[in-house]
Amino acid sequence: MEYKLVAKPQFTLVGYARKFNSQTSYKEIPEFWNGLYFNKGARIAEGDEICGEYGVCYDVDDMGGFTYMIADHYDPGTVIPNGAEVIVVPAHTWAIFECHGSLPDSLQQVNTYIFNEWLPNSKQYRMSGDLNIEAYFDAIPNNPEDDYSEIWIPVEEI
């Protein structure tokens, strides 16, 4: 599977977060999106909604737990809605993997490949930090098989 390396500066995100376990996350994270994003319509400020540009996994623990956030870019000074959190994503070089097809299946397949095959077998890169990002682009309602998203993994050379 092909990937590209992209250096990105530090950026800030705002969103709603919840703890998950890696054993059940493939089922529970789509439910989190359905329950929060599609039904709640969380507002950042008048006229602005958290539209889910990103899904961010961070604070990974030794027991397979992690925090997952449905997030958007955050501009300092903007009102943060009740229950939302702000995180700063440090500058990194990211290995960016493309995901083509309907969600969440295409994304979960690529994610499984990255963590079960690519990272363990890479002789050139290792993960740098304990976060990774799903970047979402416009979904195609009538043709979900044409949906496009990306998984960003922070890496450093070995």
Beta strands, then each sheet from edge to edge (+ up, - down):
strand 1: 3-8
strand 2: 11-21
strand 3: 43-45
strand 4: 48-49
strand 5: 54-58
strand 6: 65-73
strand 7: 85-89
strand 8: 92-100
strand 9: 125-127
strand 10: 132-136
strand 11: 148-157
sheet 1: 1+ 8- 11+ 9-
sheet 2: 1+ 8- 11+ 10- 5+ 6- 2+ 7-
sheet 3: 3+ 4-
end
